[in-house]
Amino acid sequence: ASHLVFIGAFGLDLGASTPFIYAFREREDIVDLFEMACGARLTYSYIRPGGVAFDLPVGLLDDIYFFCRQFEFRLQEMQDLLVDNRI
């Protein structure tokens, strides 16, 4: 999630605002997954000494898999906007 903030801000520094919007769209999806796992969007506190706070909710692994499958294509969109685009 933090790396997507960097990529979006990098696009703004180059003069493009669209990669910023795309990066934050993906970041929100990631933070939503974190929230489903531990109940928090910023301070996760999920991993503890000896394990984790509690088990993952049912269906979360399917949501993570779906996100990862679509993230491949969305990451390519961001790369096209930042690398293959004349700014």
Secondary structure, DSSP 8 states (H G I E B T S, - for coil): -HHHHHHHHHHHHHT-SHHHHHHHHHHHHHHHHHHHHHS-SS----EETTEESS---TTHHHHHHHHHHHHHHHHHHHHHHHTSS--
